[in-house]
Amino acid sequence: MASYRNSRGPAKLDRTQPPPPANLRASTSFKSKTSNVRRSSSGSGFKDSDESVSGRVRVAVRLRPKNAEEMVADADFADCLELQPEFKRLKLRKNNWDSDTYEFDEVLTESASQKRVYEVVAKPVVESVLDGYNGTVMAYGQTGTGKTFTLGRLGDEDTSARGIMVRAMEDILANVSWDSDSVMISYLQLYMETIQDLLNPTNDNISIVEDPKTGDVSVPAATLVDIRTHHDFMELLRLGEAHRVAANTKLNTESSRSHAILMVHIKRSVTDMESEISSENYHSLHMSRSSKPPIIRKGKLVVVDLAGSERAHKSGSEGHTLEEAKSINLSLSALGKCINALAENSPHVPVRDSKLTRLLKDSFGGTARTSLIVTVGPSPRHRAETTSTILFGQRAMKVENMLKIKEEFDYKSLCRRHETQIDKLIAENERQQKAFEDEIERATIEAQQRISEAEINYKEALEREKVKCQMDYMESIKKLEEKWMNNHLKHATNGFNNGNRGGEGNDHANEEITELKLKLQKEITLRKQAEEELQNLKNSQFHPTEAGVNADVIKLQNLLDEETRQKQKLEDEVLLLQSRLSQVTFSSGQPRNSQLDNQGNGERTSIANLHEHVGLQKILSLLESEDPNVRLHAVKVVANLAAEDTNQERIVEAGGLSSLLELLRSRSFDEVICRIAAGAIANLAMNEANQELIMAQDGISLLAMTAADAEDPQTLRMVAGAIANLCGNDKLQTRLRSEGGIKALLGMVRSRHPDVLSQVARGVANFAKCESRTFSKGNKNNRSLLIEDGALPWIVQNANNDASIIRRHIELALCHLAQHEVNAKDMVSGGALWELVRISRDCSREDIRALARRTLTSSQTFSSELRRLRVEI
């Protein structure tokens, strides 16, 4: 049994593939209408190229054997297919008691050899190509059902496993004569609707050229390589396979992500092909040939390995792999539409819907002999995909091609008729050549005379210029010497004056030093006297019998006692505040349960009671405490109070905003305090009046500084939230950017934490929305400040972010930026145009989709670029 490269199960067929015609019956038999290739028997020695032969597309079905995964997963289920190769038909089970029967030109079981497949599918096409016809061999099926194994297997380790490409080239090379024939190949892939050269990867955007007279399509920019040996062909196949795009999916470890197209161009001389004749007829045939020019036949073999269609939920495709799958399914859907139109004799065939259908224009409904092999898998899990593949083959069997031989005259023989005229032309050419040479000699002599005169004039002018430069040089030297002497005298005088001033300055400095010393000595004396008086006062306090009772000392003692009582009272209030803050912190750290609302109400009640009992001013004063625990609990209370709109005005009036900003300004505090302070500032920044106060007190610079120093994602989230709120104010945009707010916001994406990215995206969206309003009012005509600060690459990169909240903000920001023509060129060069197209088609919100479509259609730059790329909205 053959070993398959594609060892995984099948994937789904493209959902966009059209359903089978209603009049198509499951058991319908399609007999081949292909006639034998008729060769010309006329005495003219060549076949008229306008003569055509009808030929239906031949379709064979091949079943892939079960792989290891299917043997385990489907052990308890029967196969969905039953093949009857002797009757060239198969049965597709609907359920345990019902099935549909389909007939094909060939039915190949899982045990069919590669040689058998080649002989029944491709060999008749190869023989027609050698006779001067175009031929196509194509594999169609689900991903992982053995298309690449059937067509492109090289057979390095096992020659019996060679695929159709290798065996077809062996037959071609064995039947051509290298004296007069030639074989050239090109190897392409259609990837994401772009034709790429597998033999020259730098040639990655090849255009399709269509002959306006005949309608034939070609790719003249593709690399053409002359093939002489089978070894050369194998090396080129290996090179092409190495450059072909593949990916690992759940259904196939080496899933092809592109359609591979091998084109073999063959030129053969009719004279050489018919040289094997009997000796008795040689003379008469030679006389017939001498009266007619020889004929060259051109055949082209196209081998197409289609990429398999797939369903994302089965293959596990995501990201770029999912975009590849969409492109594959769209091209296969376009092919299915063309097959349907041809099978139903529709007056319009949508060939131009895809580059794949344009390349295969001659293969279906054209002049080529076409064989199609559809590959299926046995797993009942993929019955729907198998049914779709079989119905595609059934429809293809109804397509009729008109085969035409490709011949042309060998016009070399016609050259003899023009020998006399050629001789005359040669003589005339020689005469004109002699006259031309005489004219050249005359012009050369004249040019040499002019050059001699110009050289003499140049020497004279050069000598005059030299004398003039010498005179100017001497005069310049004289002036410089005079200036140097004047400067020298001036510096000498200034040096003397500066020396005198220096002496006076030193005397003045010495006087100041002496005066400072006297003041310092006086201060020291006064300090000693004060210390002595204080000591005397203490002695008199502890020895009343010696010094006596003094009224002033008693008054001072009373003041000290009062101060001690006030201090004790303040310490008691601090202890009470710490205790209540600990209770609030403990309650906020408990796990959530069914009583969450009651706990939240209790916490707010505790904070409100604490605020009313202690007083807001005292709480704010504790923000400057030396005790870090007191400072931490105080900032938590302020942050909780700032979360409610009713408290924000009182906090700002009491100086709370300034105290919070001061915490950010002092870098000695820990990051926890900075995080809580930033959160409180973010809550206050939701009020427009507070936003202007934050800007006036250098708040943006402090937030940017905190963002630069912080590493904790939660701290960055709080800072990003504060800046995002400020970005929503139209009046602050210019200042916000000039003080580094946008740079700081974009710099925080380094953490890659989704909460931080969400706040950054919100800030970008707010800023873009404000800019949009400013543009619409006519107050601004310059490029967006976001684009100038380099935000566009990050916006494009995250436009399709997995997190819906980030993606929604970015999509809204892109739409607002795109509303102004001045940003259009930057957005096109930065890749934002494709994201706008995607948003207009795939965005989950209707208002954003409509905004994107309106923006794309109203912008001249976007419209012209879309027309150039042939993209329709």
N, C-alpha and C positions, 0 to 999 in steps of 0.2 A: 504493500500500500504506500502511496506517495506521502511524503512528509511535507506538511504545509508550513510556510513561514508564518502565516496569520493563524495563530493557534488559539485565539479567543473566539467567543461567540459573536453573533451578528448584532448590528446596531439598527436603529429604526430608519425607515425611509423618510425622506423629507415630507413634512406635512403639507407642503404646498404642491406636492405632485398631484396632478389632476386625476380624478377617479376614472375608472374604465368606462368606455361607452356603454350606454344602456342596452344596445343591441348585441353586445358581445356575450356569447354563451360560453360556459365553462368548458364544454366538451367539443367546441368547434374545431374542426380540422382544417389546417391551411396547407394545401398542396403547393409545392414549388412550381412557379411558372417560368423558371429560368430555362432558357433555350441554350443549346450548345453554341459556343462561340463560333461564328461563321467566318471563315477565311475567304479571301478573294480568290477566285479561280480565273479571273479574266486575264487576258494577255497583257494587260497594262503593267502587271508586276507590282501593284500596290492597291491597298483598300481605301475606298473613299472615306475620309474622316467624318463625313456627315451621316454615314450609315450607323444605326444604333440598334441595340438588342435589349429586350426587356429582361429584367432580372429582379426577383423579389429578394428582400433581405432574409438571409437564412439565420435561424436562431437555434442555438443549442443550450441545454440547461445542464449544469454540473453540480453535483451534491458534494459538499465538503464532509469528510468524516468527523465523528464526534471528537472533541478534545477532552482532556482530563477533567476540566471543570464541568463540562456537560455530562460526562459519565456519572459524576457524583450528584449534581443538582437534578438531573432528569432521570435518575435511576428508576423512579416509581411511575414514570410517564412514558407513553408510547411516542415514537417520532411523529412529527406532523406531516411527513411526506412518505409516500410509497411509490417507488420508481418501477416502471415496467419498460426497460430498455428495448425488449424484443418488439414491443408495439409502439416504441417512440412516444410514450406518454407517461404521465405521472398523476398520482392522486394526492390531493391536499385535504387532509382530514379537518372537517369543521368541528366534529366531536366524535364520540366513540361509535356512533351509528350512522354518520352521514359524512360524505366527502365529495369533492369536486374533481373532475378529470380534465386534464389539459394535454394537448398534443403539441409536440415540437418537431423540428427537423431532426434533432438528435437528442437523446437522453443519456447522460453519462453518469454512472454510479460513482460512489466514493472510491471504488477500486479501479476506476479507469486510469490508465497510465498516461503520462505526459505525451508520449508518442501517439497514442490513440487520439487524444484530444487534438493534437496538431493536425493529424491526417484528416479528421472529419470536419474540423472547423476552419483551419487556416490554409492548408495546402492548396485547395482549389483557388483560393484568392491569390496566393503567391504565383501559381501557374498563370493566372490571368494577367497579373502584373508583368510577368516576363514576356507575355504576348503583346504588351502595349496598352493595357487597360489600367485604370486606377482601381485600387483595392483598399478596403478598410477591415481591420480585425479589432473588435472592441469588447472589453469585459465590463459588465454592469452587475452590481449587487450590493448587498449590505456590507458594512465594514466588518472585516474579519472572516469573510467567506472564501478567500483564496483567489482574488482577482490578480494580485501582483504575483502570487505563486504560479498561476496559470500562464501569465504573459511574460514576466520578467525574470523568472528564476534562471540563474547563470549556470548552475550545475557544476560548480568547481569541485565539490567533494563527490558527487554522484552524477555521472553524465546522463543517467536515465531520467533525472529530475529536471533536465533543461526545459525551459519554457518556450513559448511560441516565438518570441523575438530571436532567440539563439538559433532555433531550428529553421526558421524562415530565412535567416541570413546564410546558413549553411547551404540551403537549396539554391539561393540566388547566386552565391559565389561559385557553385558547381556548374551553373548553366550559362555563364557569361564568358565571352572571349575578351581577354585583356588587350588584344590588338586593336579592336574597334569599339568595344563597349566600355561603359563606365558606371560605377556605383558610388553614390554619395549619400551621406546620411546627415540628418540634424535631429537633435534630441531636445525637446522643450518640456516645460511644465507650466500649467495654468494655475497660479497661486493667487488667491484673493483678487480674482479678475485681472491679474497682471500676467502677461506672457513673459517667461524668463528662460534664458538659454542655459541648459544644464551643462553644456560643454564649455561655456564661457560665462561664469557667474556675474561678471561685471556688466554683461548685457542683460539687464533686468527689467526692461520695459520695451518689449518688441511690439511694433504696430502691425495690424492686419491690413493688407493691401488688396483691394478688389478691382479686378479688371472691368472697366465700365462697359466694354463691348460684350465680353463673354460671361461676365459675372463670376469668373473663377477667383477664389481667394488664395492668397499666398502670404508668406512671412519672409520677405527678401532680406531682412536684417539678421535672420538667424544664421548661426555658424554652420557652414557646409564642409564636411570632411570627406575626402576621397578615400574609399575603402579598397584595399588590395588583398588583405589576408584576413582570415577569421580571427587571428590573434589581435589585430588592430581593432576589430569590431568589439571584441570582449573588453579590451582596455577602455574603449570609449563608453561602453555600457557601465563599467565599474565607476568611471569618473562621473557619469550622469547620476547614478544611484547615490553616490556620496553627497551630491549637491541637492538631492531631492528632499523636500521638507517632510518630516515624519514626527509623530508625537506618541507618547505613551498614554493610553486611555484604559478605562476599566474593561473595555471590550477587546482591545488589541494592543499588545505591547509595542508594535511598530505600525501604528495607524498612519497611512498616507494622508497628508493634508493638502495634496494638490493632484491635479489630473496630469499624468505623464503621457506625452505624445512623441512617438518615434516615427520620423518620416524618412523613407528610403526612396531615393530618386534613381531610376535606372534608364540608361540610354543604350539602345541596341540597334545594330545595323541589320536591315532586312536581308541584305546580301549574305552576310555571315550566317544568319539564322537558317537560310535555305541552301547553304553550301553542301549539305550532306545529301547529295543526289546521285543517281546512278551515272556511270560513265557514259552510257549510250545517249543520255539526254543532256549531257553537259554542253555540247556545242550549240544546240538549239536555244537552251536557256541563256547561254552567254550572248547570243545574238539579240535575244529579247532585252537583256539588261543594257546592252550597249545603246539601244534606242531610247531608253528612259533613264533619268537620273536616279541614283539609289535613294532609298527611303530610310529614315531613322524613326524608330518607335520609342516613345517616352512613356514609361509607366511609373506610377507612384504608389508605394505601399505605406499606409498609415496604420500604426498599431497604437491603440488608445487604452491606457490603464486608468479607468475612472476611479476617483476617490469614492469611498463608500459613504452613503448617507447615514446619519446617526441621530439619535434622540439624546438630548443633553442629560436627562435624568438617568439614562442607562449607561452612557459613556463616561459620565462624570466630568464633562468638559466645562471649563470655566475660564474667565479672563480671556486672554488672547486665543486660547484653544477653542473657546466657544465662538469667537468671531470667525475663526477658520471654518468651523462646522456650519455656521450660517451661510458663508460664501459658497461652500460645497453644496449645501442643500438648494440654494437659489439657482446655481448653474444646472444641477440635475433636474430641478423643477422646470427650468426653461427648455431643457432637452426633452422632457416628458411632454410639454405642451406642443413642441414641434412634431414629435412622433404622433400625437393624437391628431393634429391637423392633417398630417400626411395620410394617416390611416383612414380618416373620414373624408379625404379629398376636399378639404376646406380650401376656399379660394385664397385665404391668407395664412401663411406660415410665419410665425413670429421668430424668424431666424436671428434678428438683431437684439433680442432680449439678453443675450449673453455672448461672451467671446467664445465659449465652448461650442455653442450652436453655429456660430459663424465659421469656426474652424472645421466643423463636421457638415458643412452645407452640402458638399459633394457626396458625403457618405450616405445621407438619408434624403431620398428624392432627387439625387443628382445623377452623375454618370459613373459612379464607382460600384464595383462589386463588393458588397458588405456582408460580413459574417459577425453575428453578435453571440457572445457566450454569456449567459446569466448564471451567476453563482449563488447558491442558496445553502443554508445550514439546516440541520435536522432538528434543532431544539424547538419543542412546542412553546417555549416561553416567548419566542419571537415569531409566532404564527402570522401576526398582522404584517410584519416587515417582509416575510417570505411571500405572502399573498401579493403584496404590492409589487415585488420584484417579478413574480411570475406573470402578473397582468401586464407589466411593462414589456416583457418579451412577447406576449401574445399580440399586443398592439404593434410592435415592431415588425412582426411577420406580415402585416398587411401593407407595409410600405413597398412601393415599386420603384426601382431605379431603372434608368435608361442607359445601358452601358455603351460607351463610345471609345473606340480605339484612338490613341493619340499618335498620329503620324505626321511627318513633315519631309519635304524633299531635301536632298543633299545638293545644295546649290553650287558646290564646287565644280561640278561638271559643266555648269553654265558659263564658267569663266572663259572657256575656249572661244565662245562666240564673240568675246570682246577683246581678243588679243590685239587685233589691228588698232582698235581705238585706244587701247592701253599704250601701244607703241607710240602713237601720235602724241598722247598726253605726256609720255616720258620725254619725248623730244622737245615738246613745248616747255616742259618743266626745266629741262637742262638749259634752254635758251634764256628763260626767265632767271634761272639761277646765276648764269653768267652775267646778265645785266645787273642783277642785284649785287653781285660781288664787285663789279666795277663801281657801282654807286657807293658801296661801303668804303672802297679804297679812296675815292675822291673825298668823301666826308671825313675820313681819317686824316688825310693830309691837311685839310682845312682846319680841323680841330687841333692838330699839332701846332699849326701856325698861331692860332688864337691862344693856345696855352703858353707858347713862348712869349708873346706880347704881354700876357697877363703876369707872367713871372717877372719880367723886367719892371713893369709898373709896381708890382708888389715889393720888389727889392728897394726901389726908390722911396716908396711910401714908408717902408719899414725904417729906412735910414733917417728920414725926417722925423718920424715919431720917436726914434731913439735919442736924437739930439734934444728934442723938446722935453722928454722925460728926464734927461740929465740936468737940464737947466732947472726944472721944477724941483728936482731932488735937492740940488744945492741951495735953492732958496728956502725950502722947507727946513733943512738942517740949520740954516742961519737963524730962522725964526725960533726954532726950538732952543737954541743956545741962549738967545735973548730971554726967553721965558724962564729958562732954568736959573739964570743969574738973578732975575727979579724975585723969583720964589725963594732962592737961597737967602737973599738979604731980608726978605720979609720974615722968614722962619727964624732967623737969628734974632731979630728985634722981638718977636713974640716969645722966644725962649727966655730972654732977659726979663720981660715983664711978668711972665708966668712964675719965674723964680722968686720975684719979690712978693707976688701974691701968695705963693706957697709959704713963705716965711711968716707972713701975717696970719695965714690960716692956722699954722701950727701954734702960734702964740694964743690965738683965740680958743683953739681946742684945749690947750693946757689950762686956760682960765676956767673953762666949763668943767673940766675934770676936777679941778680944785674945789669948785663950788659944790659939785655933787658929793664929793667926799665930806665936806662940812655938813651938808644936809643929812647924809647917812649917819655921821657921828652924833648929830643932834637927835635923830630918831632913836638911835640905840640908847642914848642917855634917858630920853623920855620913857622908853619901854622899861628900862631898869627901875625908874622911879615908880611907874605904875605897878610893877610886880612887888616892889617893897610895900606900897600902900595896901595892896591886896593881902599880902602876908600879915601885915599889921592888923587889917580888918578881921582876918580869920582868928588871929591870936586873941583879939578882944572878944570874939564870939565864943570861943571855948574857955576863956578865963574871965568870966564876968566880974569876979571879985577883984581881979587885978585892974582891968580897964574900965569897969563900970558899965552900967547899962546905957547904951546910946540909942536915941530915938531913931536915927537914920538907919542904924544896923537892924533894928527890929522891923522897920518898914521893908527893908531889902529882904529880910528873911521871909516876911509874909508874901512878898511877890514871888520868891522862889517856890514857896509851898503851893501857891496858886498855879504856877507854871507846871509843877509836878502833877497836880491833880488833872489839869487839862491834857497833859501827855498820857496819863493813865487812861483817861476817858477815850482818847483817840485810839490807843492800842486796843481797848475793849471793842470799839467799833470795827477795827480792822479784823480782829478775831471773829466777830460775828459775820462780817462780810466773807471771810475765807470759808467759814462753815457753810453758809448758804450757797456759795459758789460751788463747793464740793458736792453738795446735794444735787444742784442743777446738773453738774458734769456727770455725776453718777447716773442720774435718771436718763440723760441723753445717751449714755453709752450702753443702756440695757438692750437686749434683743427685742425685736418687734414681735408683737403678739396681737391677740384680738383686742387688747385694751390700749392700742397705740394712740388713738385720739385722746383718751383720757390722760395718758401720760404727757402728750404734747400740750394739752390745756393746762395740766398741772405745772409743767415746766415754765410756760409763759406766765402763769400766775405767780410762780416763785420769783421770776425775774422782775415782774411788775411790782410785787411787794417789796423786793429788795431795792428797786429803783425808788419807790416812794418812801421807804423807811430810811435809806442812807442818803439819798439825794444824788442827782445826776452830776453835779459839780464835784462832789467828793469822789464819785466813781471815776470821773475823768482825771482827777488829780492822782489817783492810784496808778494811772498809766505811766507816771514818771517815777514810781517807787523803785528803790534799789533791790528789793526782794523780787527775784524772777517769778516766783509762784504767784505773788500778789499781782504782778504786772500781767501775767498770763490769764488769771481769772478775771481781771478787770477788762481786758480786751475782749474776752469771750462775752461778758455781759453787754458791752457796747455793741458787739457784732449782732447779738440776739435782738437788742433793741432796734438796731438799724434795719432789721429785716421787716419791720412793720412801718407802713407809711406814716402812721400817726406820730411816731417817735422821731422821724428823721429831721423835721424842722427844729425840734427842741435840741437835738444833738448838735446840729450845725450852729444854732444860736449860742450854745454853751461852749463852743470851741472844740467840739469833738472831732470834726473833720481835720482841723489843724493838728490835733494830738495824734490822730491816726497817721497822717502824712509824716509827722515827726518820727513815729516808730519806723517807717520805711526809710527815713533819712539817716537814722542811726544804725549803722551796719553791725554794731556790736551785739544787737539782739539776735536771738535764735530764729530759725526759719519757721517754727511753728507760730510764733507771734506775728511774723511777716505775713504768713498765709492767712491768719484770722483777720489781721488788719486789712489786707487786700480784699478779702471777702466783704468786710464791712464797707470799704470804699466802693466796691462794686454795687452794693445795695443802694448806697447814697447816690451813685452816679446814674441811677435810673430816673432821677429828677432833673429836669433841664436846668433849673436854677443852680442846683448843686454842681452840675457839670461845668458851668462857667467858673464857679469857685474853685473847683479842683484844678482847672487850667490856670487860674490866676495864682494859685499857690504852688506852681511848678509840679503839679501832680503827675503829668505825663512823664517827665524826666525821672521822677522817683519810681514810678511803675516800671519804666524801661530798665532802670538800674536793678530793681528787684528781679525782673525777668532774666536779666543777664547773669545774676549771681545764683539764682535758684536752680535746683535740679529735681526737686520733688514735683511729681506731676500735679498734685493737688494745689500746690502753691502756684504753679504756672496756670492752672485752670482758673484760679481766683483772679490772677493778674490779667489773663486774657479776657475774662468776663468783664472786668472793669474797663479795659481799653475798648472792648466791643460795644459797651454801652455808650462810651464817648464818641465812637465812630458814627453813631446815629444822629449827631447834631450837625446840621448844615453849616452853622456859623463857625465851627471849630475845625473844619477840615484842613485848611491851610496850616494853621498852627499845630494841629495834631501831627501832620506830616513833618513840619520843620523841626519839631522837638523830638523826633525819632519814634513816634508812636507806631507808625506802620512798620518800620524796620523791626521794632521790638515784637510786634504781633507776629510777623513772619518768622522771626528768629525762634519763637517758642515751638514751632513745628518740629524742632529737633528731638523732642521727647517722644513723638509718634504715639502718644497716648490718645485714645479716641476721645476722651473728655476734653483734652486740651485742643485737639484738632477741631472738635465741634465748636468751641468758643472762637477759635481763629477764623473758621469758616463763617460764623455769624458776624464777626467784626468786618470781614471782607465784604459780605453781602450788605451790611448796613452802610459801609463807606461807599460802595458802588451805587447803592440806591440814592444816597444823598447827592453824589456826583450827578446822577441822572436828573434829579430835580433841578440842580444848579444849571445843567446844560439846557434843560427845557425852558428855563426862565431867561436864557440868553446871557447869563452872568459869567459864563466860562466857555472858551473855544479851544483850549489847549488839550493836549493828550491827558489821559487819566493819570492821576498821581499814583494809583496802584500799579499801572504798567511801568511808570518811570522808576518806581522803587523795586521793580523786578518781581512782582507778585504773579504775573501771568503764567510762568511755567508751573508754579505750584497749583494754581487754579486749574489748569488743563490736566495736570497729573491726577488731581483728586476729583475731577468732574464726574467720574464713574466709580466713586468710592463705594465699598460694600456697605458702609454705614449710611442708612437712609437720611438721617438728619444732616450729616456732613454733605452728602450728595445734593440734598435739596437747597441748602444755602449756596453751594458752589454753582449750581444750575441757575439760581436766581441772580447771582453776581455776574455770571457770563452774559445773561440776557440784558442786564442793565448796562454793562460795558459795551455790548454790541450795538446799542441803540444810537451811538454817535459815530458818524462817519470817520472822525479823526482817529478813532481807535481801530478801524477795520483792518488796515494794512498790518499792524502789529499782531492782530488776532489771527489773520490768515497765515502769516509767517510762523507764528507760535503754535499752530495746530489747533486753535480754538474753533476754527470753522467746522471741522468734523464733529466736534463735541456739540456745537449748536445744531447741526443736522441730526445728530442722535437724539438730542433733547426734543427737537420738533417731532420726532417719530416715537420715541420710547419713554418719555417722561411720564411718571404716574399721575402728575397733576395736570389737569386740562388747561388751567390758566397759564402755567409756565410753558406748556406745549404751544399754546396759541401765541404767547409773547415771542417765543423763539421763531415761529413761522413768520409772524409779522415783521420781525427784525430782519430775517434773511431776505424777505421779498422787498423790503423798503430800502435796503442798502445797495447802492450801485456797485460798490466794491465786491460785496458778497455775491450779488447776482451775477456779475461778470465772471467771477471765479467759479461759481457753480456751473455756469454755461460752458466754461472752458473744460471743466472736469466731467461735463455731461451728467450732472446730478440733478434730479428733479425733487422738488419739495412737495 
